């Protein structure tokens, strides 16, 4: 009778241990998904600012329509990729698509701002200065949100990979989270926006 009670006690402890590990992994996964939601808010704000920026620049940069169209196209691609990543931040493919689209958008914006330097009237436009300031503020917020997201993903991935929680993670198919890192060194910095 006593060996049976000891065995039942060990099984109960094992079940409680597995439930605790499982719940801990769920909590950490939800934290990094919430952290991505904060990035998503700032990305949407950025995507909303870009058409206004292009529209303001359009009247001054009539001969640069190719650049303006490239910015809008890159913005649309990044917005679509952002929606896919927001639907499942744990999907490595969706995150890779977002990272690629964001790199293209940052490059297109950088080209737009470099070209705008040749248009003094555009640089002096009050609307353009305000939009540039808002975009810079948003870029900073994206950087902070990306850092918080990457921290949350690192904590989750570490918990997922260390023994003994890696056993529970494997049993219940907890996949690795993907960091939000810009791979191309030339676009790691936010676009330089200065009209003053």
Secondary structure, DSSP 4 states (H G I P E B T S, - for coil): -HHHHHHHHHHHHHHHHHHHHHHHHHHHHHHHHHHHHHHHHHHHHHHHHHHHHHHHHHTT-GGGHHHHHHHHHHHHHHHHHHHHHHH-TT-HHHHHHHHHHHHHHHHHHHHHHHHHTT-HHHHH-HHHHHHHHHHHHHHHHHHHHHHHHHHHHHHHHHHHHSTTHHHHHHHTT-PPP-------GGGSSPPP----
